[in-house]
């Protein structure tokens, strides 16, 4: 009876995915919730999910739970670019939604990096094929952002809006646990792993012009770096240990 039960549950879950109840990359209800919904044991639920995983329909990550399987979107770190450009190049429809726009007193770290006490702060949500892909916050010195409007940053990235040329950027990527507010925005369970990226974009003379923070669900993105052969090198350029 249990043999038939887990296969029945697997087929019902398969149909719910096919009907669009669970979108690509979206988390499924927890095993406990599914157990209550179907009136089945956790063992039976897990066998059903493992059956779907064997078919490539769902997957699971430690600390994240089960989700509808999706190939991670790959972002190259070989050159300076925007999320939108990377997604478009991958054949993915990109959208941006502005969450907050305004001039604020710069947080201590932002003030130190940008050498500005007042900054333009823009929070947005980036979507890939309609699903949350990244929460992004960008800070810009007041004098550089004074001419920008909410509609400006909604239609185009900062790189296209600034009047001064850009010289390059330094990006730091690390693992983190999603915050309560980002969990809601990114539609992932509280406590899920995320990739947090901080990027400092500078002028050709080296003056920091933008500071941005990008938070990605860990199961939805991969960063790719080309590493040309270098003589007498013991580690990739830019790698550092964090205490």
C-alpha positions in Angstrom: 0.0 0.0 0.0 2.8 2.4 0.9 4.5 1.6 -2.4 1.4 2.7 -4.3 0.9 5.8 -2.0 4.3 7.4 -2.6 4.0 7.0 -6.4 0.5 8.5 -6.3 1.8 11.5 -4.3 4.7 11.9 -6.8 2.3 12.0 -9.7 0.1 14.6 -8.0 3.1 16.8 -7.3 4.3 16.3 -10.9 0.9 17.6 -12.0 1.0 20.6 -9.7 4.3 21.6 -11.2 3.0 21.1 -14.7 0.0 23.3 -13.9 2.3 26.1 -12.8 1.5 26.0 -9.1 5.3 25.8 -8.5 7.4 27.8 -10.9 10.9 26.9 -12.0 13.3 27.5 -9.1 10.5 28.0 -6.6 10.6 26.1 -3.4 8.1 23.4 -2.6 6.2 23.2 0.7 8.4 21.6 3.4 8.3 17.9 3.9 6.3 18.5 7.1 3.7 20.6 5.2 3.4 18.0 2.4 3.0 15.3 5.0 0.1 17.1 6.6 -1.4 18.0 3.2 -1.4 14.4 1.9 -1.9 12.7 5.2 1.2 10.6 4.7 4.4 10.0 6.7 7.6 12.0 6.1 9.2 8.8 4.8 6.5 8.4 2.1 6.8 12.1 1.2 10.6 11.8 0.8 10.3 8.7 -1.4 7.9 10.6 -3.6 10.3 13.6 -3.9 13.2 11.3 -4.5 11.3 9.8 -7.4 10.8 13.2 -8.9 14.4 14.1 -8.3 15.5 11.0 -10.2 13.4 12.3 -13.1 15.1 15.7 -12.9 11.9 17.5 -12.0 12.9 18.7 -8.4 16.1 19.0 -6.5 17.2 19.8 -2.9 19.9 21.8 -1.2 21.1 21.7 2.4 19.5 24.5 4.3 17.2 25.3 1.5 14.7 22.4 1.0 13.1 21.1 -2.1 12.6 23.2 -5.2 11.5 22.8 -8.8 14.8 22.0 -10.7 16.2 24.8 -12.8 19.6 25.2 -14.4 21.5 28.0 -12.5 22.0 31.2 -14.5 25.7 31.7 -15.2 27.3 35.1 -14.8 30.7 35.8 -16.1 33.1 37.9 -14.1 35.5 38.5 -17.0 34.2 42.0 -17.7 32.2 44.8 -16.1 28.5 44.4 -16.9 25.0 44.5 -15.6 22.6 41.7 -14.4 20.2 42.7 -17.2 22.8 42.3 -19.9 23.9 38.9 -18.5 20.4 37.6 -18.4 19.5 38.8 -21.9 22.7 37.2 -23.2 21.5 33.9 -21.7 18.1 34.2 -23.5 16.3 35.1 -20.3 13.7 37.9 -20.0 14.9 40.4 -17.4 12.8 42.8 -15.4 13.6 45.3 -12.6 11.2 46.6 -10.0 12.2 49.7 -7.9 11.5 49.1 -4.2 12.9 52.3 -2.7 14.4 55.5 -4.2 15.7 58.5 -2.2 18.5 60.5 -0.8 19.6 59.2 2.7 22.3 59.7 5.3 24.9 57.2 4.2 25.5 54.2 6.4 29.0 54.1 7.9 30.4 51.6 5.4 28.9 53.4 2.4 30.1 56.8 3.6 33.6 55.5 4.0 33.7 53.9 0.5 32.1 56.8 -1.4 33.4 59.6 0.8 30.0 61.1 0.9 27.7 61.7 3.9 24.5 61.9 1.8 23.9 59.4 -1.0 21.2 58.3 -3.4 20.0 54.9 -2.3 18.1 52.7 -4.8 16.7 49.3 -3.8 15.3 47.1 -6.6 14.3 43.5 -7.3 15.5 41.9 -10.5 13.4 39.1 -12.0 14.4 36.4 -14.5 11.6 35.1 -16.6 9.2 36.6 -14.0 10.8 34.9 -11.0 12.9 36.8 -8.3 16.5 36.5 -9.1 18.3 39.2 -7.1 17.8 42.0 -4.6 20.1 44.9 -5.4 20.9 48.0 -3.5 22.9 50.7 -5.2 24.4 53.8 -3.5 25.7 56.8 -5.4 27.2 60.1 -4.0 24.6 62.9 -3.8 26.3 65.1 -6.5 26.3 62.2 -9.0 22.8 61.2 -8.4 21.2 64.6 -8.1 19.9 64.6 -11.7 18.5 61.1 -11.6 14.8 60.3 -11.1 13.0 57.1 -10.0 11.8 56.6 -13.6 15.4 56.9 -14.8 16.7 54.1 -12.6 13.7 52.0 -13.4 14.3 52.0 -17.1 18.1 51.8 -17.2 21.1 50.7 -15.1 23.3 53.3 -13.4 26.1 52.5 -15.9 24.1 54.0 -18.7 22.8 57.0 -16.6 26.0 58.5 -15.1 27.5 61.3 -17.0 31.1 60.5 -15.9 33.0 57.5 -17.5 33.7 54.3 -15.6 37.1 52.8 -15.2 36.3 49.4 -13.7 35.1 47.7 -10.6 36.1 45.4 -7.7 33.6 42.8 -6.8 33.7 40.7 -3.6 31.5 37.5 -3.4 30.7 35.6 -0.3 28.2 33.2 1.2 25.5 34.3 3.6 22.1 33.4 5.1 19.1 35.2 3.7 17.6 37.9 5.9 13.9 38.0 6.8 13.2 40.8 4.3 15.1 39.3 1.5 13.5 35.9 2.1 10.1 37.5 1.4 11.4 39.3 -1.7 13.3 36.4 -3.2 10.5 33.9 -2.2 12.9 31.5 -0.4 12.7 30.0 3.0 14.1 31.9 6.0 17.6 30.7 6.6 18.3 29.8 3.0 21.8 30.2 1.6 22.5 33.2 -0.6 25.4 34.7 -2.5 26.1 38.2 -1.4 28.2 40.4 -3.8 29.5 43.8 -3.1 30.8 45.8 -6.0 32.7 49.1 -6.0 32.7 50.8 -9.4 35.2 53.6 -9.9 36.1 56.3 -12.4 39.2 56.0 -14.6 41.1 58.0 -12.0 40.1 55.5 -9.3 37.4 57.5 -7.5 34.6 55.3 -6.2 31.3 56.3 -7.9 29.0 53.4 -7.1 28.7 50.9 -4.3 26.2 48.1 -4.8 25.1 45.0 -2.9 23.6 42.1 -4.8 21.9 39.1 -3.0 21.2 36.0 -5.1 19.4 32.8 -4.0 22.3 30.3 -4.0 20.5 27.7 -6.2 19.7 30.2 -9.0 23.1 31.6 -10.0 26.7 30.6 -10.7 29.7 32.9 -11.2 32.2 31.9 -13.8 35.8 33.2 -14.0 38.3 32.5 -16.8 41.7 31.8 -15.2 44.6 32.1 -17.7 47.8 30.3 -16.8 50.2 32.4 -14.8 53.7 31.6 -13.9 54.8 31.3 -10.2 51.2 31.7 -9.0 49.9 29.7 -6.1 46.3 31.1 -6.2 43.9 32.8 -8.7 44.4 36.5 -8.8 42.2 38.3 -6.4 41.6 35.3 -4.1 41.9 36.1 -0.4 41.1 34.4 2.9 38.4 35.8 5.2 39.0 35.5 8.9 
